[in-house]
Amino acid sequence: MRREFQSRYLNSLLGAAWTVIHPLSLILIYTLIFSQIMQAKLPGVDDRFGYSIYLCSGILTWGLFSEITTRGHNLFLENATLLKKMHFPWVCLPVTLALNACLNFVIIFGLFLAFLLFTGNLPGWAMLALIPMLALQLLFATSLGVVLGLLNVFFRDVAHLYTVVLQFWFWLTPIVYPLAILPDELQRLIRLNPMTGFMEGYHRILVHGELPGIYGLLPVAVLTLLFTALGVRLFRNHANEIVDEL
């Protein structure tokens, strides 16, 4: 983790300060543009920062998912030298990936929570529900990233295909727009998206200060178990072939 964190900011004058500068500028831009310039309002929320909070809570948590899965599909290719020359538990690779993404996310999300506190919009005890939700999202993203990474060893088009899919996935997730403004048919379709349950939960906690519904997360929990089992099975059955391909 330390090696990856240091290499990210190697030869940079400001170093790890960029970890703070980038998310801080993101929050300020969204707040300025949507709350002050566009005067955007979120249906059912009177606070002038309502839409900014809605947008930031979705984009920041989506960023955690996106970082893990995007880096995950190159996980085994990037660590090919280690896999070929050293014997170690392969699970160390996705664990390191997930922990590094968590470190970046904690810094970014901490600034967002400071913004909520400064503007008087910090939720109450409902915030505790963020812990199990983020843990489930972390497991879901990591298990999906591992499956993509293993497939990408044999089929290099997987990485390119996932990059395209991720763009559509973002816009088919209620991050920028509330789900309620869509037609009923489209709402039913978007609810099939496993990330919809996460986003609805984050918005209920951070925008409305309410506890999320558990039923929207049950399908994601099942998918997480399936992806985890699939990843373990693929690696065990094709471990030698993976090293040969690398």
C-alpha positions in Angstrom: 0.0 0.0 0.0 2.8 2.4 0.9 4.7 1.7 -2.3 1.6 2.3 -4.5 0.7 5.5 -2.6 4.2 6.9 -2.9 4.6 5.9 -6.6 1.4 7.7 -7.5 2.9 11.0 -6.4 6.5 10.4 -7.3 8.4 13.5 -8.6 5.4 15.6 -7.8 6.1 18.9 -6.1 2.9 18.9 -4.0 3.0 15.1 -3.4 0.1 13.7 -1.5 -1.5 17.1 -1.3 -3.1 16.4 -4.6 -5.2 13.8 -2.9 -6.9 16.7 -1.0 -6.7 19.3 -3.8 -8.6 17.3 -6.4 -11.7 16.3 -4.4 -11.8 19.7 -2.7 -11.9 21.5 -6.0 -14.6 19.0 -7.2 -16.9 19.8 -4.2 -16.4 23.5 -4.6 -17.1 23.4 -8.4 -20.3 21.4 -8.0 -21.5 23.6 -5.1 -20.7 26.8 -7.0 -22.2 25.8 -10.3 -25.3 23.9 -9.2 -26.2 25.8 -6.0 -25.2 29.4 -6.8 -25.1 29.8 -10.6 -27.7 27.3 -11.9 -29.8 27.5 -8.7 -30.6 23.8 -9.2 -33.2 22.4 -6.8 -33.7 18.8 -5.8 -37.4 17.7 -5.7 -38.6 17.5 -2.1 -35.5 19.2 -0.7 -35.6 22.9 0.1 -32.0 23.4 1.1 -30.0 25.3 -1.5 -27.2 22.8 -1.2 -29.5 19.9 -1.7 -28.6 19.1 -5.2 -24.9 19.6 -4.6 -25.0 17.1 -1.8 -27.0 14.7 -3.9 -24.5 15.0 -6.7 -21.4 14.8 -4.6 -22.6 11.8 -2.6 -23.3 9.9 -5.8 -20.1 10.9 -7.7 -17.7 10.3 -4.8 -19.1 6.8 -3.9 -19.2 6.0 -7.6 -15.6 7.0 -7.8 -14.7 4.3 -5.3 -16.5 1.6 -7.3 -15.0 2.9 -10.6 -11.4 3.0 -9.3 -11.5 -0.5 -7.9 -13.1 -2.1 -11.0 -11.0 -0.1 -13.5 -7.7 -1.0 -11.8 -9.0 -4.5 -11.1 -9.2 -5.5 -14.8 -5.5 -4.8 -15.1 -4.6 -6.2 -11.6 -2.9 -9.4 -12.8 -1.2 -7.8 -15.8 0.3 -5.1 -13.7 1.6 -7.6 -11.2 2.8 -10.1 -13.8 6.4 -10.0 -12.6 5.4 -10.8 -9.0 3.1 -13.6 -10.0 5.8 -15.2 -12.2 8.8 -14.8 -9.8 7.3 -15.1 -6.3 5.0 -17.4 -4.4 2.5 -15.6 -2.3 -1.2 -15.7 -1.6 -2.8 -14.2 -4.7 -5.6 -12.7 -2.6 -3.0 -10.1 -1.4 -3.4 -8.4 -4.8 -7.1 -7.5 -4.6 -6.8 -6.8 -0.9 -4.0 -4.2 -1.6 -6.1 -2.8 -4.4 -9.2 -2.4 -2.2 -7.2 -0.9 0.7 -5.5 1.7 -1.5 -8.8 2.7 -3.0 -10.2 3.0 0.6 -7.4 5.2 1.6 -8.1 7.6 -1.2 -11.8 7.5 -0.6 -11.5 8.2 3.2 -9.5 11.4 2.4 -12.0 12.5 -0.2 -15.1 11.6 1.7 -13.7 13.1 4.9 -13.6 16.5 3.1 -17.2 16.0 1.9 -18.3 15.3 5.5 -16.5 18.5 6.6 -18.4 20.4 3.9 -21.7 18.9 5.2 -20.7 20.0 8.7 -19.8 23.5 7.6 -23.1 24.0 5.8 -25.2 22.5 8.6 -26.3 19.4 6.6 -24.5 16.7 8.4 -26.9 13.8 8.9 -27.5 12.3 12.4 -27.3 8.7 13.5 -28.3 7.6 10.0 -24.7 8.2 9.0 -23.8 4.9 10.8 -25.5 3.0 8.0 -22.8 4.2 5.6 -20.4 1.7 7.2 -22.1 -1.5 6.1 -23.1 0.0 2.8 -19.6 1.0 1.9 -18.3 -2.4 3.1 -20.8 -4.1 0.8 -19.9 -1.8 -2.1 -16.2 -2.5 -1.5 -16.7 -6.2 -1.6 -18.9 -6.0 -4.7 -16.4 -3.8 -6.6 -13.4 -6.0 -5.6 -15.1 -9.3 -6.5 -16.1 -7.8 -9.9 -12.7 -6.4 -10.4 -11.0 -9.7 -9.8 -13.3 -11.5 -12.2 -12.6 -8.9 -14.9 -8.8 -9.1 -14.1 -8.8 -12.8 -14.6 -10.7 -12.7 -17.8 -8.5 -9.9 -19.1 -5.5 -12.2 -18.8 -6.9 -14.4 -21.5 -9.0 -12.0 -23.4 -7.4 -8.5 -23.6 -10.6 -7.0 -25.1 -12.2 -7.2 -21.7 -10.4 -4.1 -20.4 -11.5 -2.0 -23.5 -15.0 -3.3 -23.4 -15.4 -2.6 -19.7 -14.2 1.0 -20.2 -17.1 1.5 -22.6 -19.6 -0.3 -20.4 -18.6 1.8 -17.4 -19.5 5.0 -19.3 -23.0 3.7 -20.0 -23.2 2.3 -16.5 -22.6 5.7 -15.0 -25.5 7.3 -16.8 -27.8 4.4 -16.2 -27.3 4.9 -12.4 -29.2 7.7 -10.7 -26.2 9.8 -9.8 -26.8 13.1 -11.7 -30.6 12.8 -11.8 -33.3 11.6 -9.3 -34.9 8.3 -10.2 -38.4 9.8 -9.5 -38.2 12.1 -12.6 -38.0 9.1 -15.0 -41.0 7.3 -16.6 -42.2 4.2 -14.7 -40.9 1.8 -17.4 -37.4 3.3 -17.3 -37.4 3.3 -13.5 -38.1 -0.4 -13.5 -35.2 -0.9 -15.9 -32.8 1.1 -14.0 -33.7 -0.6 -10.7 -32.2 -3.8 -12.3 -28.8 -1.9 -12.1 -27.0 -3.2 -8.9 -25.5 0.2 -8.3 -29.0 1.8 -8.1 -29.6 0.4 -4.7 -26.3 1.8 -3.4 -27.0 5.3 -4.8 -30.5 5.4 -3.4 -29.2 4.4 0.0 -26.4 7.0 0.0 -28.9 9.7 -1.1 -31.3 8.8 1.6 -28.6 9.0 4.3 -26.7 12.1 3.1 -29.5 14.1 1.6 -32.5 13.2 3.7 -30.9 11.9 6.9 -32.9 8.7 6.7 -31.9 5.0 7.0 -31.6 3.2 3.6 -33.9 0.4 2.6 -32.3 -3.0 3.0 -34.2 -4.8 0.2 -32.6 -2.8 -2.5 -29.2 -4.1 -1.4 -30.0 -7.8 -1.2 -29.5 -8.5 -4.9 -26.1 -6.8 -4.7 -25.2 -9.0 -1.8 -26.1 -12.1 -3.8 -24.1 -10.8 -6.8 -21.1 -10.2 -4.6 -21.2 -13.8 -3.4 -21.5 -15.0 -7.0 -18.6 -12.9 -8.2 -16.4 -14.0 -5.3 -17.1 -17.7 -5.9 -16.5 -17.2 -9.6 -13.2 -15.4 -9.1 -11.9 -18.1 -6.7 -13.0 -20.8 -9.0 -11.4 -19.2 -12.1 -8.1 -18.7 -10.3 -7.9 -22.2 -8.8 -8.8 -23.9 -12.1 -6.5 -21.7 -14.3 -3.6 -20.7 -12.0 -1.0 -22.3 -14.1 -2.5 -21.1 -17.4 -2.6 -17.5 -15.9 1.2 -17.6 -15.3 1.8 -18.9 -18.8 -0.3 -16.2 -20.3 1.5 -13.5 -18.3 
